[in-house]
Amino acid sequence: MQTSQIIKIKGMHCASCANIIERALKKTSGVQDVSVNYGTEAAKIVFDNTLTNPQKMSDHIEPLGYTLAVPTAESMNISQSEHADHLGMNQSKKEKLAEIESMRKMVLSAVPMTIISIFIMGWDILAQLGWMTKMPYVWSEFFHHLLPLMATYILFVVGKPYLLGLYRFLRYGKANMDTLIGLGTLVAYIYSFIITALEETLRPFINVEHTYYDVTIVVIAFITLGKYLEARAKVKTGDAIEKLLNLQAKTALVIRDGKEQEVPIGEVVHGDLIIVKPGAKIPVDGVITEGTSFIDEAMVTGEPMPVEKTIGDTVVAGTLNTNSTFTFKATKVGSETLLASIIKMVEEAQGSKAPIQALADKISAVFVPVVLVLAFVSLAGWLIIGSSSLGFSQALSYGLTSFVGILVIACPCALGLATPTAIIVGVGKGAKEGILIKDAATLEKLHQVTTVVVDKTGTITKGKPELTSIKNHSDRKDDEIVAILASLESKSEHPIAHAVSVYAKEKKIELLAVDNFEILKGKGLKGTVSGAEYFAGNVKLLVDLGLSFDVESLKAETSEGRTPVILTTKDNVLAVVMVADAVKPEAIDAVKNLHKLGIKVVMLTGDDKNAALAIANEVGIDDVVAEVLPEDKLRKIKELQSKGEIVAMAGDGVNDAPALAQADVGVAMGTGTDVAIETAGITLLHGDISKLVKAIRLSKLTMRGIKQNLFWAFFYNVVGIPVAGGLLYPFFGILLSPVFAGLAMAFSSVSVVSNSLRLKAKKL
């Protein structure tokens, strides 16, 4: 049976690691597809669970220095409110923090030795330039014996991971960043150790005054410091999921056997009645059965203002009750809740790869072997060509410097981090804004969109009738008119009746008692309120009652999709109330902002043409295609794409699903159907169309960050490797010290992650 699972990986150090793991896992029996993400240090693996399992896959890559964070029996036996993936993520975070703390201790232990080494190097350089006198003999001899001891500790204790990387390369032929660092620093150490041990014997042949202990010490210290800073920064990129996980309540106050009892969240079941007190988090999704309150949904939807919720309204897990106690019935628990779905979607999106990363992956796959060849070619070049002009001793010294420098500076870490770190931050920022992105490919494609196609109902309009205007034809106050009409309509189940009732509720208008209520089929209804008989209905009702009224005055509004509800007595028309599917307040600004981004907006709807044109004119939409069937929507999307347009389709209904699937980017309203949300690449929580503008801006910012990261990652290597190899020496006499190479390598990775983190502060 085919299974897809996201599993954390331990032991990853660079982009080359990701390629090694990916290739190794693909060769494992039963594994059908693998995508390893260096940024999240996780693999999305599709496998046949009858042929293999995570433990077998982990055993397959363990000799290469990597392991999968396989869920234990304890972690699998968890409450239904949490996924094993999520628990694994928390566990992985703890392990990562422990690893970072271990790295911090290593860095601190190396700091004093690094300072001493830099002090000695600096003195030697200044003495060679004639800016200082030579170091006193006593000091020189002291440091001459101290440096080998410090270098031994740094190489074999602090630098142990790099030596293991070299060992695995020699045994299994798999090279990564650790291989480069291990080989470079070990060669420098062994060369220096031989000179120290055989100083007098070698003195006639080579320069025994110069050793590379300081290079071994400082390079490993700088690279370890860089990896420590990089790891710290990478942990911050995953803050979004951690914050989402922390939204989950740990317990719930449940009514059972007529008593209130606090139970762990995992013990909540469908149908439980749950009490939520002010200041408490809502534990699961459900429907309010008693009480009202204002709910702060900002943590899930990004909406800053608390929303009033009353009987019959839905509440979602992770949101905060602000001011009143209420009771609700649990309808979705555990992995079914909206919060769990959001966490899963964000996690999968952050772990996915954007198409733009393909080039970096291809380069990383061959990068380390190529660098190894270049390092040996550089060493050979110095020995063969340089010996004739510099002498063997000097050429060997420069050759070793270049050899170590190339191995150290040519780290593929920045290249591997360029795309995934930006994607992780971008997807996380989107989640905080109520924009759920299904995968990295969708996020990348969105920045290229030239046309946005929107459905009318539920996307541009609210998707439910609302009372939009009152034309009073009597001497009574509007509130009195609404009180009578809403009292009558409260007895009806019609959607228009609901719109009137909601309006009265929002205006806090009290309903009156109704007697002798009767439905007048196809015309309206009637009833007695406060001793007087009233009628409410359509134009046919007026004809039946024999009342004269200027019906032509209603045509302008009815042609625009508004429905009149006429309140009358037997003798007089009291008022005409217009009910319509109102435009969402944010829709007009959303369309304006899309135009500012150079994007054309097209409305595609099955509704009446006049009504659609009226809405389009109000909102500022460029083009309208009305009275279309679902297959017509699909055909229109294809037509736009055939003209070279990159199309984003925003919709919320089952009838929108084919068009959402066909569009380059499908955008579902979070208030829509499950089918639409499942089909789309992006979901906008709360059904807020203005979030589409934010999503496009987010995509543009993320892609700009990725391109900046890739540029600097390539720049470091394209410039750094030739300089480390000695390209500048024939022209300027400059040879890059491995120490500065190590510093540049560390800075490259940290700068790429830091650039990605800048996205967090950007305003959408």
C-alpha positions, 0 to 999 in steps of 0.5 A: 500500500502506498504511503506518503510521509514527511520524516525529519533527518538527522546529520544533514550539514549541507545541500550535498547531504540532501542530494546524497540522502535523496539518491540513497533512499531512491535506491531503497526497495519499496521507495517510489519517490523522495524529496529531501529539503535541506532547509527543513532537514526533512524528507517527503517519502512516498513508499510501499509500506508492504516492502519497506518502512521508515526504520529500514530506510533509516538503516540504509542511510545510516552508514553515510552518517544520516538517520531518519527520525523514526516515530517511536512506539511512545510517539505513535501512541499519542492523543488524536488531537495531535499528529505524529508528524507534529509530535515528531516536529516538537521532538526534532525542535528539542533535539535541534536546540540540544545540538545548537547548545552542543555547538555553542559549547564547542565554539566557546571552547575554541574561542581562546585558542582562536584568539591566540592563533589570530594573535600569532598570525597577525604578529607574523603578518605585521612583522613581514610587512616591517610594521613590527619587530619579530616575536621575542624568541621565548614567546615564539618557542612557547607558541611553537609548542602550544599551537600543535596541542591546540590544533590537535584538540580543535581538529579531533574534538571540535572538528570531529564531524568533518573528519567523519565526513572525510572517512565516509567519503573514503569508505563509501565515495559520498562527499559533502561539505564535511569532506571538503573541510575535513580534507583541507584541515587534515592536510594542513595539520599533517603537513604541519605535524611532519614539519614539527616532527622532522624539522631538522631533517627537512630544513634543507629542502623546505621552509620549516619556519611556516606551519599551518596549525593556525589555519587548522584552528581558525578555519574549523573555529570559524566554520563551526561558528558559522554553522552555529549561527546558521543553525540558530537562524534556521530554527527561527525560520520554522517559528510559524509552525511552532506558533501554530502548534502552541495555539492548541489547548491542552485540556477541555472543560466537558459536560459529562453525566451532568457534571463539568470535568476537565479532560485532556484534549485527546479525550474529547469526542464528537458530540461533547458539550464543552464550556469555554470561559473568558480568556480560554482557548477553544480546544476543538471545532464546534457549534455554539449551543448556549451563550454568546461571546467575541472570539479572537480569531487573529491567530488562525485567520489573521483578522485583528478584530474579535468576531461576535459568535452566538448560538448556531455559529461555528468556532475553531480550535486555537482561537481565544474566547475574550469576554463571555462564557459559552457552551459549544458542541464538538463537531471536529476533533484531533486531526479533523480540526481547522488548526490541524489542517492548517499545520499540516498544510504549512508543514507540507508546503515548507517541505516542498521544493520550488521549481527554481530550486532545480538548478541549485540541486543539479549544481549541488549534486556535482559540486563537491567532486568538482571542487575536490578536483579543482583543489588537487589541480590547483596544488599540482599547478603550483608545484609544477608551474610555480616551482620554476619561478618561486622554488619548490619550498615556496610553491609547496607552501602556496600550493597548500594554501590554495588547496586548503583555501579552495576546499574551505571556501567552496561550501555549497551550504549557501546554495542549498539554503537559498531557496528553502529558507525563503520558502519556509519563511514565506509560507509561514508568514502567509499562514500568519496572514490567513493565507494557506499555501499548498506547496512551494511551486504554487508560491513561485507561480503566483508571482507571474500571474497576469490575470485573476479570474474571480467568481461572483458569489462568495468571492466578490459578494458575501454569498448570502442575501443581506438587507441593503436598503429601506424605502419608507412610504409611511410616516412610521420610523424605519426601526418600526418598519423593520420590527414588523417585517422581521417579526413576520419573516422570523416565522419563515425559512426563506433565505430572504427572510433570514436576511431581514432577521439578521439585519434586525438582530444587528440593529438590536431591534426587538421582535414582536409577537405574531398571530395568525401567521400564514404563508402565501405560496409564491407571493409572500406571507401575512400575520397579525402584529400588535392587533393589526394585519400586515402582509410582506411579499412580492409584486404578485401580492400587491396585485392580489390585494388590489393595491396600486404601486409604481412597479416601474420604480423597482425595475432599475434595482431588480435588473441589478440583482436586488430583490424587493420585499414589500411590507403592506397593510390591506390598504397601504404600502408601508415600505419596500425593502431591498435584499441582495447579495452584497459586495464584500467591503474589501472587494473594491480595494482588492481589485484596485490593488490588483490593478496597481500590480498590473493584473487584469481582473475578470469576473466569471459567473453563472448569475444573471448578466445585468446583476453581474455587470452591476457588481463588476461596475461597482467593484471596478472589474475589467471584464465580465463573463456571465450566465456560464456553466461550470464547463464554460468556466473551465473553457474560459480559463483555457482560452485565457491561457492560450493567449499567454495569460498566467491565470489565477482563479478565485472561487468557493463552490463545487462548480468552481472546482474544474476551473480552479484545477485548470488555472495556473494558480487555484485560490479557494475562499476559506468559507467555501466548499471542501472540494474547492479548498482541496482543488486549489493551491492557495486557501484564503481563510475567512474568504477575504479576497483582499488576502489574494493581493497579499498572497501575490505580494508575498510571492513576489517578495519571496521570489525576490529573496530567493533570487537574491540568495541564489545570486550571492550563493553563486557569487561567493563560489564563482569569485571565491574559488578562483581567488582561493586558487591563486588567480590574483597572485600573478597580477597583484601578489595576493593569495587568499588565506584559508582563514579568510576563506573559512570566514567567507564561507561561514558568512555566505550561509549566515547572510543567505538565511538572514536575508530570508528572515528579512521577509518576516518584517516586510509588510504585505 
